[in-house]
């Protein structure tokens, strides 16, 4: 099947520490994502050049950084992502970012109040355990 796969989920959950101890505050992405939905790459496993599709919607809400996008199975990384998903090995999201304003969070980690989002990857093991996506359907079934 070569039809794009519509997915959605959260790439970051506000107020919850990830496995590195980083905690993202609400509003941290606001400047970074203003009007840039089409410019944030959807990569596979954070590998540069391994574009799996593209994001159609990026926004902050009360829970975190919400993402909606299309995996393109005609791209090599998109095809691999579809295979991994079919085998229930891929459902995580992970942000590639540069920390802007932050302060230490206890013994390790940071509280991030400003983040420059560089990419959002489809990953097998996200740093934020609740950063997951689900398949909504094929692009022909629902509008992005």
N, CA, C and O atoms as CSV, one atom per row, in Angstrom:
chain,resi,resn,atom,element,x,y,z
A,1,UNK,N,N,0.849,-1.187,0.000
A,1,UNK,CA,C,0.000,0.000,0.000
A,1,UNK,C,C,0.886,1.238,0.000
A,1,UNK,O,O,1.770,1.376,0.846
A,2,UNK,N,N,0.650,2.127,-0.941
A,2,UNK,CA,C,1.455,3.342,-1.049
A,2,UNK,C,C,0.719,4.593,-0.616
A,2,UNK,O,O,1.220,5.704,-0.792
A,3,UNK,N,N,-0.465,4.423,-0.051
A,3,UNK,CA,C,-1.226,5.579,0.404
A,3,UNK,C,C,-0.637,6.100,1.711
A,3,UNK,O,O,-0.313,5.306,2.594
A,4,UNK,N,N,-0.490,7.434,1.854
A,4,UNK,CA,C,0.040,7.989,3.113
A,4,UNK,C,C,-0.786,7.552,4.322
A,4,UNK,O,O,-1.999,7.361,4.229
A,5,UNK,N,N,-0.108,7.399,5.449
A,5,UNK,CA,C,-0.726,6.958,6.700
A,5,UNK,C,C,-0.836,8.160,7.624
A,5,UNK,O,O,0.166,8.792,7.958
A,6,UNK,N,N,-2.052,8.469,8.032
A,6,UNK,CA,C,-2.312,9.612,8.907
A,6,UNK,C,C,-2.105,9.196,10.363
A,6,UNK,O,O,-2.711,8.235,10.836
A,7,UNK,N,N,-1.239,9.936,11.068
A,7,UNK,CA,C,-0.955,9.653,12.473
A,7,UNK,C,C,-1.153,10.919,13.305
A,7,UNK,O,O,-1.152,12.034,12.782
A,8,UNK,N,N,-1.321,10.720,14.612
A,8,UNK,CA,C,-1.366,11.851,15.541
A,8,UNK,C,C,-0.931,11.385,16.914
A,8,UNK,O,O,-1.032,10.206,17.256
A,9,UNK,N,N,-0.442,12.343,17.694
A,9,UNK,CA,C,-0.018,12.021,19.043
A,9,UNK,C,C,0.717,13.191,19.664
A,9,UNK,O,O,0.683,14.310,19.152
A,10,UNK,N,N,1.382,12.915,20.775
A,10,UNK,CA,C,2.114,13.939,21.510
A,10,UNK,C,C,3.608,13.639,21.493
A,10,UNK,O,O,4.041,12.547,21.863
A,11,UNK,N,N,4.388,14.627,21.057
A,11,UNK,CA,C,5.843,14.503,21.011
A,11,UNK,C,C,6.481,14.937,22.322
A,11,UNK,O,O,7.631,14.590,22.593
A,12,UNK,N,N,5.763,15.680,23.127
A,12,UNK,CA,C,6.251,16.146,24.423
A,12,UNK,C,C,5.050,16.307,25.344
A,12,UNK,O,O,4.006,16.815,24.933
A,13,UNK,N,N,5.202,15.875,26.582
A,13,UNK,CA,C,4.145,15.998,27.591
A,13,UNK,C,C,4.612,17.032,28.619
A,13,UNK,O,O,5.651,16.860,29.255
A,14,UNK,N,N,3.839,18.097,28.771
A,14,UNK,CA,C,4.227,19.164,29.686
A,14,UNK,C,C,4.243,18.697,31.137
A,14,UNK,O,O,3.366,17.955,31.579
A,15,UNK,N,N,5.261,19.148,31.866
A,15,UNK,CA,C,5.331,18.911,33.304
A,15,UNK,C,C,5.798,17.542,33.733
A,15,UNK,O,O,5.877,17.282,34.934
A,16,UNK,N,N,6.115,16.648,32.802
A,16,UNK,CA,C,6.558,15.293,33.149
A,16,UNK,C,C,8.017,15.108,32.756
A,16,UNK,O,O,8.412,15.435,31.638
A,17,UNK,N,N,8.807,14.586,33.673
A,17,UNK,CA,C,10.221,14.357,33.394
A,17,UNK,C,C,10.394,13.226,32.391
A,17,UNK,O,O,9.735,12.190,32.480
A,18,UNK,N,N,11.304,13.445,31.425
A,18,UNK,CA,C,11.646,12.364,30.506
A,18,UNK,C,C,12.756,11.523,31.138
A,18,UNK,O,O,13.143,11.767,32.281
A,19,UNK,N,N,13.262,10.550,30.412
A,19,UNK,CA,C,14.264,9.643,30.971
A,19,UNK,C,C,15.597,10.322,31.276
A,19,UNK,O,O,16.412,9.765,32.011
A,20,UNK,N,N,15.831,11.504,30.730
A,20,UNK,CA,C,17.034,12.280,31.033
A,20,UNK,C,C,16.787,13.283,32.160
A,20,UNK,O,O,17.705,13.996,32.566
A,21,UNK,N,N,15.553,13.342,32.667
A,21,UNK,CA,C,15.212,14.270,33.732
A,21,UNK,C,C,14.727,15.622,33.248
A,21,UNK,O,O,14.437,16.497,34.064
A,22,UNK,N,N,14.631,15.819,31.922
A,22,UNK,CA,C,14.151,17.095,31.384
A,22,UNK,C,C,12.640,17.211,31.525
A,22,UNK,O,O,11.901,16.253,31.297
A,23,UNK,N,N,12.200,18.404,31.905
A,23,UNK,CA,C,10.778,18.712,32.048
A,23,UNK,C,C,10.491,19.927,31.169
A,23,UNK,O,O,11.125,20.971,31.319
A,24,UNK,N,N,9.536,19.787,30.256
A,24,UNK,CA,C,9.171,20.887,29.365
A,24,UNK,C,C,7.954,21.603,29.949
A,24,UNK,O,O,6.965,20.973,30.324
A,25,UNK,N,N,8.046,22.921,30.017
A,25,UNK,CA,C,6.924,23.729,30.501
A,25,UNK,C,C,5.989,24.091,29.358
A,25,UNK,O,O,6.412,24.199,28.206
A,26,UNK,N,N,4.725,24.276,29.683
A,26,UNK,CA,C,3.750,24.747,28.692
A,26,UNK,C,C,4.230,26.078,28.131
A,26,UNK,O,O,4.708,26.936,28.874
A,27,UNK,N,N,4.105,26.245,26.837
A,27,UNK,CA,C,4.517,27.473,26.177
A,27,UNK,C,C,5.953,27.442,25.663
A,27,UNK,O,O,6.379,28.362,24.964
A,28,UNK,N,N,6.699,26.401,26.000
A,28,UNK,CA,C,8.116,26.336,25.625
A,28,UNK,C,C,8.325,26.318,24.113
A,28,UNK,O,O,9.349,26.795,23.623
A,29,UNK,N,N,7.372,25.775,23.378
A,29,UNK,CA,C,7.519,25.654,21.923
A,29,UNK,C,C,6.879,26.800,21.157
A,29,UNK,O,O,7.043,26.889,19.941
A,30,UNK,N,N,6.156,27.676,21.838
A,30,UNK,CA,C,5.284,28.643,21.158
A,30,UNK,C,C,5.997,29.467,20.088
A,30,UNK,O,O,5.479,29.607,18.980
A,31,UNK,N,N,7.148,30.003,20.387
A,31,UNK,CA,C,7.855,30.811,19.393
A,31,UNK,C,C,8.393,29.933,18.266
A,31,UNK,O,O,8.358,30.323,17.099
A,32,UNK,N,N,8.878,28.780,18.609
A,32,UNK,CA,C,9.505,27.877,17.648
A,32,UNK,C,C,8.525,27.330,16.608
A,32,UNK,O,O,8.896,27.135,15.451
A,33,UNK,N,N,7.278,27.084,17.012
A,33,UNK,CA,C,6.325,26.450,16.086
A,33,UNK,C,C,5.380,27.433,15.412
A,33,UNK,O,O,4.529,27.022,14.623
A,34,UNK,N,N,5.506,28.688,15.697
A,34,UNK,CA,C,4.609,29.679,15.115
A,34,UNK,C,C,4.756,29.707,13.587
A,34,UNK,O,O,5.740,30.221,13.056
A,35,UNK,N,N,3.766,29.148,12.898
A,35,UNK,CA,C,3.713,29.178,11.441
A,35,UNK,C,C,4.729,28.312,10.721
A,35,UNK,O,O,5.053,28.589,9.566
A,36,UNK,N,N,5.254,27.246,11.381
A,36,UNK,CA,C,6.294,26.438,10.742
A,36,UNK,C,C,5.933,24.972,10.547
A,36,UNK,O,O,6.834,24.152,10.368
A,37,UNK,N,N,4.663,24.610,10.575
A,37,UNK,CA,C,4.281,23.204,10.499
A,37,UNK,C,C,4.988,22.447,9.386
A,37,UNK,O,O,5.461,21.330,9.595
A,38,UNK,N,N,5.062,23.047,8.208
A,38,UNK,CA,C,5.642,22.344,7.079
A,38,UNK,C,C,7.169,22.314,7.113
A,38,UNK,O,O,7.784,21.624,6.300
A,39,UNK,N,N,7.784,23.036,8.023
A,39,UNK,CA,C,9.244,23.108,8.075
A,39,UNK,C,C,9.874,22.211,9.129
A,39,UNK,O,O,11.100,22.136,9.204
A,40,UNK,N,N,9.086,21.535,9.938
A,40,UNK,CA,C,9.624,20.647,10.962
A,40,UNK,C,C,9.676,19.241,10.374
A,40,UNK,O,O,8.631,18.645,10.113
A,41,UNK,N,N,10.877,18.700,10.162
A,41,UNK,CA,C,10.977,17.379,9.533
A,41,UNK,C,C,10.405,16.255,10.386
A,41,UNK,O,O,10.480,16.292,11.614
A,42,UNK,N,N,9.833,15.258,9.722
A,42,UNK,CA,C,9.433,13.996,10.340
A,42,UNK,C,C,10.513,12.988,9.941
A,42,UNK,O,O,10.555,12.516,8.805
A,43,UNK,N,N,11.375,12.675,10.894
A,43,UNK,CA,C,12.462,11.743,10.627
A,43,UNK,C,C,12.174,10.384,11.249
A,43,UNK,O,O,11.284,10.247,12.089
A,44,UNK,N,N,12.927,9.396,10.831
A,44,UNK,CA,C,12.860,8.075,11.435
A,44,UNK,C,C,14.079,7.912,12.327
A,44,UNK,O,O,15.213,7.948,11.849
A,45,UNK,N,N,13.846,7.731,13.629
A,45,UNK,CA,C,14.894,7.480,14.621
A,45,UNK,C,C,15.946,8.592,14.689
A,45,UNK,O,O,17.111,8.310,14.968
A,46,UNK,N,N,15.564,9.840,14.442
A,46,UNK,CA,C,16.462,11.009,14.522
A,46,UNK,C,C,17.605,10.962,13.506
A,46,UNK,O,O,18.617,11.637,13.694
A,47,UNK,N,N,17.467,10.195,12.460
A,47,UNK,CA,C,18.541,10.088,11.470
A,47,UNK,C,C,18.352,11.126,10.375
A,47,UNK,O,O,17.384,11.080,9.616
A,48,UNK,N,N,19.291,12.062,10.304
A,48,UNK,CA,C,19.243,13.096,9.283
A,48,UNK,C,C,19.154,12.481,7.892
A,48,UNK,O,O,19.854,11.513,7.593
A,49,UNK,N,N,18.307,13.032,7.053
A,49,UNK,CA,C,18.122,12.513,5.704
A,49,UNK,C,C,17.129,11.373,5.620
A,49,UNK,O,O,16.736,10.997,4.516
A,50,UNK,N,N,16.709,10.809,6.738
A,50,UNK,CA,C,15.741,9.703,6.746
A,50,UNK,C,C,14.338,10.270,6.977
A,50,UNK,O,O,13.731,10.044,8.023
A,51,UNK,N,N,13.838,11.003,5.990
A,51,UNK,CA,C,12.519,11.625,6.084
A,51,UNK,C,C,11.457,10.553,5.853
A,51,UNK,O,O,11.460,9.866,4.832
A,52,UNK,N,N,10.547,10.424,6.822
A,52,UNK,CA,C,9.504,9.405,6.765
A,52,UNK,C,C,8.172,9.957,6.294
A,52,UNK,O,O,7.268,9.187,5.968
A,53,UNK,N,N,8.033,11.267,6.253
A,53,UNK,CA,C,6.776,11.901,5.882
A,53,UNK,C,C,6.844,13.368,6.237
A,53,UNK,O,O,7.910,13.981,6.184
A,54,UNK,N,N,5.704,13.930,6.600
A,54,UNK,CA,C,5.692,15.344,6.970
A,54,UNK,C,C,4.563,15.617,7.952
A,54,UNK,O,O,3.553,14.914,7.992
A,55,UNK,N,N,4.772,16.660,8.740
A,55,UNK,CA,C,3.787,17.072,9.737
A,55,UNK,C,C,2.817,18.053,9.114
A,55,UNK,O,O,3.232,18.982,8.421
A,56,UNK,N,N,1.536,17.858,9.351
A,56,UNK,CA,C,0.508,18.751,8.827
A,56,UNK,C,C,-0.034,19.691,9.901
A,56,UNK,O,O,-0.606,20.735,9.588
A,57,UNK,N,N,0.145,19.318,11.160
A,57,UNK,CA,C,-0.333,20.151,12.260
A,57,UNK,C,C,0.581,19.979,13.466
A,57,UNK,O,O,0.885,18.860,13.881
A,58,UNK,N,N,1.009,21.103,14.014
A,58,UNK,CA,C,1.816,21.121,15.227
A,58,UNK,C,C,1.247,22.215,16.112
A,58,UNK,O,O,1.118,23.364,15.687
A,59,UNK,N,N,0.908,21.857,17.341
A,59,UNK,CA,C,0.387,22.890,18.248
A,59,UNK,C,C,0.605,22.467,19.692
A,59,UNK,O,O,0.732,21.285,20.012
A,60,UNK,N,N,0.644,23.476,20.545
A,60,UNK,CA,C,0.647,23.218,21.973
A,60,UNK,C,C,-0.796,23.245,22.460
A,60,UNK,O,O,-1.597,24.069,22.019
A,61,UNK,N,N,-1.113,22.344,23.364
A,61,UNK,CA,C,-2.410,22.408,24.040
A,61,UNK,C,C,-2.157,22.177,25.524
A,61,UNK,O,O,-1.007,22.230,25.959
A,62,UNK,N,N,-3.172,21.928,26.294
A,62,UNK,CA,C,-3.008,21.770,27.737
A,62,UNK,C,C,-2.184,20.563,28.147
A,62,UNK,O,O,-1.670,20.519,29.265
A,63,UNK,N,N,-2.048,19.578,27.260
A,63,UNK,CA,C,-1.317,18.357,27.576
A,63,UNK,C,C,0.152,18.417,27.154
A,63,UNK,O,O,1.034,17.965,27.884
A,64,UNK,N,N,0.405,18.980,25.972
A,64,UNK,CA,C,1.780,18.976,25.475
A,64,UNK,C,C,1.863,19.443,24.038
A,64,UNK,O,O,1.045,20.240,23.579
A,65,UNK,N,N,2.875,18.930,23.324
A,65,UNK,CA,C,3.099,19.277,21.932
A,65,UNK,C,C,2.403,18.234,21.056
A,65,UNK,O,O,2.880,17.110,20.898
A,66,UNK,N,N,1.261,18.639,20.493
A,66,UNK,CA,C,0.437,17.751,19.666
A,66,UNK,C,C,0.941,17.773,18.226
A,66,UNK,O,O,1.255,18.832,17.683
A,67,UNK,N,N,1.013,16.605,17.625
A,67,UNK,CA,C,1.482,16.454,16.253
A,67,UNK,C,C,0.457,15.658,15.453
A,67,UNK,O,O,-0.148,14.711,15.955
A,68,UNK,N,N,0.276,16.058,14.212
A,68,UNK,CA,C,-0.516,15.279,13.261
A,68,UNK,C,C,0.258,15.318,11.953
A,68,UNK,O,O,0.736,16.373,11.537
A,69,UNK,N,N,0.378,14.171,11.310
A,69,UNK,CA,C,1.154,14.151,10.079
A,69,UNK,C,C,0.882,12.930,9.235
A,69,UNK,O,O,0.068,12.072,9.577
A,70,UNK,N,N,1.588,12.876,8.124
A,70,UNK,CA,C,1.431,11.802,7.155
A,70,UNK,C,C,2.754,11.079,6.959
A,70,UNK,O,O,3.762,11.690,6.604
A,71,UNK,N,N,2.743,9.784,7.191
A,71,UNK,CA,C,3.885,8.946,6.849
A,71,UNK,C,C,3.736,8.589,5.381
A,71,UNK,O,O,2.680,8.128,4.949
A,72,UNK,N,N,4.796,8.803,4.617
A,72,UNK,CA,C,4.767,8.559,3.174
A,72,UNK,C,C,5.495,7.259,2.857
A,72,UNK,O,O,6.726,7.233,2.846
A,73,UNK,N,N,4.751,6.165,2.595
A,73,UNK,CA,C,5.392,4.877,2.348
A,73,UNK,C,C,6.108,4.783,0.996
A,73,UNK,O,O,6.709,3.751,0.696
A,74,UNK,N,N,6.055,5.844,0.173
A,74,UNK,CA,C,6.836,5.840,-1.067
A,74,UNK,C,C,8.275,6.290,-0.810
A,74,UNK,O,O,9.139,6.126,-1.672
A,75,UNK,N,N,8.533,6.857,0.370
A,75,UNK,CA,C,9.890,7.228,0.772
A,75,UNK,C,C,10.535,6.035,1.479
A,75,UNK,O,O,9.839,5.320,2.200
A,76,UNK,N,N,11.826,5.792,1.302
A,76,UNK,CA,C,12.455,4.648,1.973
A,76,UNK,C,C,12.234,4.625,3.482
A,76,UNK,O,O,11.918,3.572,4.036
A,77,UNK,N,N,12.394,5.767,4.161
A,77,UNK,CA,C,12.195,5.803,5.611
A,77,UNK,C,C,10.715,5.651,5.973
A,77,UNK,O,O,10.390,5.088,7.018
A,78,UNK,N,N,9.822,6.145,5.120
A,78,UNK,CA,C,8.401,5.966,5.339
A,78,UNK,C,C,7.993,4.505,5.195
A,78,UNK,O,O,7.167,4.002,5.956
A,79,UNK,N,N,8.573,3.840,4.225
A,79,UNK,CA,C,8.313,2.408,4.016
A,79,UNK,C,C,8.792,1.604,5.225
A,79,UNK,O,O,8.095,0.703,5.691
A,80,UNK,N,N,9.984,1.933,5.729
A,80,UNK,CA,C,10.512,1.256,6.916
A,80,UNK,C,C,9.633,1.533,8.130
A,80,UNK,O,O,9.361,0.627,8.918
A,81,UNK,N,N,9.190,2.773,8.285
A,81,UNK,CA,C,8.306,3.120,9.403
A,81,UNK,C,C,7.016,2.306,9.330
A,81,UNK,O,O,6.552,1.794,10.349
A,82,UNK,N,N,6.437,2.181,8.145
A,82,UNK,CA,C,5.198,1.406,7.973
A,82,UNK,C,C,5.425,-0.054,8.352
A,82,UNK,O,O,4.568,-0.668,8.988
A,83,UNK,N,N,6.572,-0.615,7.967
A,83,UNK,CA,C,6.884,-2.010,8.327
A,83,UNK,C,C,7.019,-2.171,9.838
A,83,UNK,O,O,6.481,-3.111,10.424
A,84,UNK,N,N,7.746,-1.240,10.463
A,84,UNK,CA,C,7.916,-1.303,11.917
A,84,UNK,C,C,6.583,-1.166,12.636
A,84,UNK,O,O,6.336,-1.856,13.625
A,85,UNK,N,N,5.722,-0.280,12.144
A,85,UNK,CA,C,4.400,-0.099,12.743
A,85,UNK,C,C,3.566,-1.368,12.592
A,85,UNK,O,O,2.871,-1.770,13.526
A,86,UNK,N,N,3.631,-1.997,11.425
A,86,UNK,CA,C,2.867,-3.223,11.184
A,86,UNK,C,C,3.282,-4.332,12.141
A,86,UNK,O,O,2.473,-5.188,12.500
A,87,UNK,N,N,4.549,-4.311,12.553
A,87,UNK,CA,C,5.053,-5.308,13.499
A,87,UNK,C,C,4.980,-4.831,14.947
A,87,UNK,O,O,5.560,-5.447,15.841
A,88,UNK,N,N,4.264,-3.730,15.172
A,88,UNK,CA,C,4.058,-3.150,16.507
A,88,UNK,C,C,5.375,-2.800,17.205
A,88,UNK,O,O,5.516,-2.972,18.416
A,89,UNK,N,N,6.343,-2.301,16.411
A,89,UNK,CA,C,7.644,-1.918,16.941
A,89,UNK,C,C,7.881,-0.420,16.915
A,89,UNK,O,O,8.933,0.046,17.354
A,90,UNK,N,N,6.921,0.344,16.409
A,90,UNK,CA,C,7.112,1.785,16.275
A,90,UNK,C,C,5.822,2.505,16.626
A,90,UNK,O,O,4.819,2.381,15.923
A,91,UNK,N,N,5.853,3.264,17.726
A,91,UNK,CA,C,4.706,4.107,18.102
A,91,UNK,C,C,5.139,5.304,18.941
A,91,UNK,O,O,4.297,5.977,19.535
A,92,UNK,N,N,6.438,5.577,18.997
A,92,UNK,CA,C,6.943,6.667,19.813
A,92,UNK,C,C,7.265,7.911,19.006
A,92,UNK,O,O,7.552,7.838,17.811
A,93,UNK,N,N,7.212,9.056,19.678
A,93,UNK,CA,C,7.622,10.329,19.107
A,93,UNK,C,C,8.734,10.901,19.977
A,93,UNK,O,O,8.744,10.716,21.194
A,94,UNK,N,N,9.658,11.591,19.344
A,94,UNK,CA,C,10.773,12.177,20.077
A,94,UNK,C,C,11.176,13.485,19.415
A,94,UNK,O,O,11.246,13.582,18.190
A,95,UNK,N,N,11.439,14.485,20.240
A,95,UNK,CA,C,11.786,15.800,19.713
A,95,UNK,C,C,13.301,15.962,19.599
A,95,UNK,O,O,14.061,15.559,20.480
A,96,UNK,N,N,13.707,16.558,18.495
A,96,UNK,CA,C,15.076,17.031,18.333
A,96,UNK,C,C,15.027,18.532,18.547
A,96,UNK,O,O,14.287,19.222,17.846
A,97,UNK,N,N,15.787,19.057,19.489
A,97,UNK,CA,C,15.641,20.465,19.854
A,97,UNK,C,C,16.945,21.051,20.364
A,97,UNK,O,O,17.901,20.339,20.670
A,98,UNK,N,N,16.949,22.362,20.442
A,98,UNK,CA,C,18.007,23.100,21.118
A,98,UNK,C,C,17.348,23.799,22.305
A,98,UNK,O,O,16.364,24.522,22.143
A,99,UNK,N,N,17.893,23.580,23.482
A,99,UNK,CA,C,17.341,24.192,24.686
A,99,UNK,C,C,17.651,25.684,24.685
A,99,UNK,O,O,18.799,26.091,24.506
A,100,UNK,N,N,16.620,26.490,24.888
A,100,UNK,CA,C,16.791,27.935,25.007
A,100,UNK,C,C,16.904,28.284,26.475
A,100,UNK,O,O,17.945,28.055,27.092
A,101,UNK,N,N,15.850,28.834,27.036
A,101,UNK,CA,C,15.838,29.167,28.459
A,101,UNK,C,C,15.560,27.906,29.273
A,101,UNK,O,O,14.611,27.171,29.002
A,102,UNK,N,N,16.401,27.673,30.268
A,102,UNK,CA,C,16.221,26.509,31.137
A,102,UNK,C,C,16.908,26.754,32.472
A,102,UNK,O,O,17.742,27.649,32.613
A,103,UNK,N,N,16.533,25.933,33.444
A,103,UNK,CA,C,17.203,25.956,34.743
A,103,UNK,C,C,17.361,24.508,35.206
A,103,UNK,O,O,16.629,23.633,34.744
A,104,UNK,N,N,18.296,24.248,36.102
A,104,UNK,CA,C,18.488,22.874,36.577
A,104,UNK,C,C,17.232,22.343,37.269
A,104,UNK,O,O,16.501,23.083,37.926
A,105,UNK,N,N,17.006,21.034,37.100
A,105,UNK,CA,C,15.864,20.374,37.747
A,105,UNK,C,C,16.403,19.316,38.702
A,105,UNK,O,O,16.615,18.171,38.305
A,106,UNK,N,N,16.621,19.688,39.935
A,106,UNK,CA,C,17.102,18.733,40.934
A,106,UNK,C,C,18.519,18.265,40.648
A,106,UNK,O,O,19.354,19.035,40.173
A,107,UNK,N,N,18.784,16.990,40.943
A,107,UNK,CA,C,20.122,16.425,40.797
A,107,UNK,C,C,20.549,16.295,39.341
A,107,UNK,O,O,21.737,16.382,39.032
A,108,UNK,N,N,19.591,16.089,38.451
A,108,UNK,CA,C,19.893,16.000,37.023
A,108,UNK,C,C,18.681,16.462,36.237
A,108,UNK,O,O,17.574,16.536,36.769
A,109,UNK,N,N,18.894,16.764,35.001
A,109,UNK,CA,C,17.812,17.229,34.145
A,109,UNK,C,C,17.663,18.739,34.187
A,109,UNK,O,O,18.357,19.444,34.921
A,110,UNK,N,N,16.727,19.206,33.367
A,110,UNK,CA,C,16.479,20.640,33.233
A,110,UNK,C,C,14.981,20.897,33.183
A,110,UNK,O,O,14.202,20.032,32.783
A,111,UNK,N,N,14.593,22.091,33.594
A,111,UNK,CA,C,13.247,22.588,33.358
A,111,UNK,C,C,13.375,23.519,32.159
A,111,UNK,O,O,14.031,24.558,32.234
A,112,UNK,N,N,12.751,23.141,31.069
A,112,UNK,CA,C,12.875,23.868,29.808
A,112,UNK,C,C,11.685,24.803,29.626
A,112,UNK,O,O,10.540,24.357,29.567
A,113,UNK,N,N,11.965,26.110,29.538
A,113,UNK,CA,C,10.880,27.071,29.341
A,113,UNK,C,C,10.880,27.658,27.931
A,113,UNK,O,O,9.919,28.317,27.533
A,114,UNK,N,N,11.953,27.424,27.176
A,114,UNK,CA,C,12.011,27.850,25.779
A,114,UNK,C,C,12.793,26.799,25.003
A,114,UNK,O,O,13.925,26.466,25.357
A,115,UNK,N,N,12.183,26.281,23.948
A,115,UNK,CA,C,12.776,25.211,23.157
A,115,UNK,C,C,12.709,25.588,21.684
A,115,UNK,O,O,11.677,26.043,21.192
A,116,UNK,N,N,13.821,25.394,20.990
A,116,UNK,CA,C,13.870,25.585,19.543
A,116,UNK,C,C,13.723,24.207,18.908
A,116,UNK,O,O,14.678,23.432,18.863
A,117,UNK,N,N,12.526,23.908,18.419
A,117,UNK,CA,C,12.223,22.599,17.844
A,117,UNK,C,C,12.889,22.467,16.483
A,117,UNK,O,O,12.701,23.319,15.615
A,118,UNK,N,N,13.662,21.412,16.291
A,118,UNK,CA,C,14.373,21.187,15.038
A,118,UNK,C,C,13.750,20.086,14.205
A,118,UNK,O,O,13.724,20.178,12.977
A,119,UNK,N,N,13.242,19.034,14.860
A,119,UNK,CA,C,12.595,17.931,14.160
A,119,UNK,C,C,11.815,17.100,15.164
A,119,UNK,O,O,12.048,17.181,16.370
A,120,UNK,N,N,10.892,16.307,14.657
A,120,UNK,CA,C,10.169,15.355,15.488
A,120,UNK,C,C,10.251,14.009,14.779
A,120,UNK,O,O,9.825,13.861,13.634
A,121,UNK,N,N,10.807,13.037,15.488
A,121,UNK,CA,C,11.058,11.727,14.899
A,121,UNK,C,C,10.065,10.678,15.364
A,121,UNK,O,O,9.523,10.735,16.467
A,122,UNK,N,N,9.850,9.713,14.470
A,122,UNK,CA,C,9.161,8.480,14.811
A,122,UNK,C,C,10.231,7.568,15.393
A,122,UNK,O,O,11.240,7.305,14.739
A,123,UNK,N,N,10.025,7.080,16.619
A,123,UNK,CA,C,11.049,6.285,17.293
A,123,UNK,C,C,10.448,5.048,17.949
A,123,UNK,O,O,9.253,4.982,18.236
A,124,UNK,N,N,11.317,4.076,18.173
A,124,UNK,CA,C,10.874,2.862,18.869
A,124,UNK,C,C,10.837,3.067,20.372
A,124,UNK,O,O,9.983,2.504,21.057
A,125,UNK,N,N,11.770,3.880,20.897
A,125,UNK,CA,C,11.845,4.105,22.338
A,125,UNK,C,C,12.001,5.596,22.609
A,125,UNK,O,O,13.114,6.118,22.538
A,126,UNK,N,N,10.914,6.290,22.916
A,126,UNK,CA,C,11.007,7.738,23.170
A,126,UNK,C,C,11.606,8.042,24.546
A,126,UNK,O,O,11.433,7.281,25.498
A,127,UNK,N,N,12.315,9.176,24.626
A,127,UNK,CA,C,12.842,9.627,25.921
A,127,UNK,C,C,11.707,9.964,26.886
A,127,UNK,O,O,11.827,9.757,28.094
A,128,UNK,N,N,10.611,10.482,26.347
A,128,UNK,CA,C,9.422,10.743,27.163
A,128,UNK,C,C,8.491,9.542,26.964
A,128,UNK,O,O,7.861,9.426,25.913
A,129,UNK,N,N,8.393,8.652,27.948
A,129,UNK,CA,C,7.651,7.403,27.763
A,129,UNK,C,C,6.202,7.552,27.277
A,129,UNK,O,O,5.674,6.644,26.635
A,130,UNK,N,N,5.558,8.681,27.574
A,130,UNK,CA,C,4.178,8.882,27.128
A,130,UNK,C,C,4.074,9.599,25.782
A,130,UNK,O,O,2.970,9.888,25.320
A,131,UNK,N,N,5.209,9.887,25.153
A,131,UNK,CA,C,5.213,10.558,23.851
A,131,UNK,C,C,4.979,9.500,22.771
A,131,UNK,O,O,5.919,8.869,22.287
A,132,UNK,N,N,3.732,9.322,22.413
A,132,UNK,CA,C,3.328,8.240,21.510
A,132,UNK,C,C,2.408,8.773,20.425
A,132,UNK,O,O,1.795,9.830,20.571
A,133,UNK,N,N,2.325,8.022,19.335
A,133,UNK,CA,C,1.381,8.342,18.275
A,133,UNK,C,C,0.521,7.130,17.988
A,133,UNK,O,O,0.856,6.002,18.350
A,134,UNK,N,N,-0.593,7.390,17.331
A,134,UNK,CA,C,-1.465,6.302,16.884
A,134,UNK,C,C,-1.853,6.583,15.440
A,134,UNK,O,O,-1.786,7.717,14.968
A,135,UNK,N,N,-2.255,5.534,14.761
A,135,UNK,CA,C,-2.704,5.662,13.378
A,135,UNK,C,C,-4.165,6.095,13.392
A,135,UNK,O,O,-5.012,5.474,14.034
A,136,UNK,N,N,-4.433,7.169,12.673
A,136,UNK,CA,C,-5.802,7.664,12.561
A,136,UNK,C,C,-6.468,7.025,11.351
A,136,UNK,O,O,-7.653,6.696,11.400
A,137,UNK,N,N,-5.722,6.846,10.267
A,137,UNK,CA,C,-6.258,6.223,9.055
A,137,UNK,C,C,-5.398,6.583,7.866
A,137,UNK,O,O,-4.311,7.144,8.008
A,138,UNK,N,N,-5.895,6.255,6.707
A,138,UNK,CA,C,-5.231,6.636,5.463
A,138,UNK,C,C,-5.708,8.023,5.069
A,138,UNK,O,O,-6.815,8.428,5.427
A,139,UNK,N,N,-4.878,8.751,4.335
A,139,UNK,CA,C,-5.202,10.122,3.972
A,139,UNK,C,C,-6.513,10.202,3.190
A,139,UNK,O,O,-7.209,11.215,3.265
A,140,UNK,N,N,-6.852,9.178,2.460
A,140,UNK,CA,C,-8.098,9.163,1.707
A,140,UNK,C,C,-9.329,9.076,2.593
A,140,UNK,O,O,-10.436,9.401,2.164
A,141,UNK,N,N,-9.129,8.627,3.854
A,141,UNK,CA,C,-10.262,8.457,4.775
A,141,UNK,C,C,-10.569,9.727,5.559
A,141,UNK,O,O,-11.732,10.024,5.828
A,142,UNK,N,N,-9.534,10.475,5.926
A,142,UNK,CA,C,-9.725,11.653,6.761
A,142,UNK,C,C,-8.905,12.807,6.232
A,142,UNK,O,O,-7.830,12.596,5.670
A,143,UNK,N,N,-9.385,14.006,6.400
A,143,UNK,CA,C,-8.617,15.198,5.998
A,143,UNK,C,C,-7.563,15.492,7.041
A,143,UNK,O,O,-7.818,15.362,8.238
A,144,UNK,N,N,-6.390,15.884,6.604
A,144,UNK,CA,C,-5.327,16.244,7.543
A,144,UNK,C,C,-5.594,17.639,8.058
A,144,UNK,O,O,-4.825,18.156,8.868
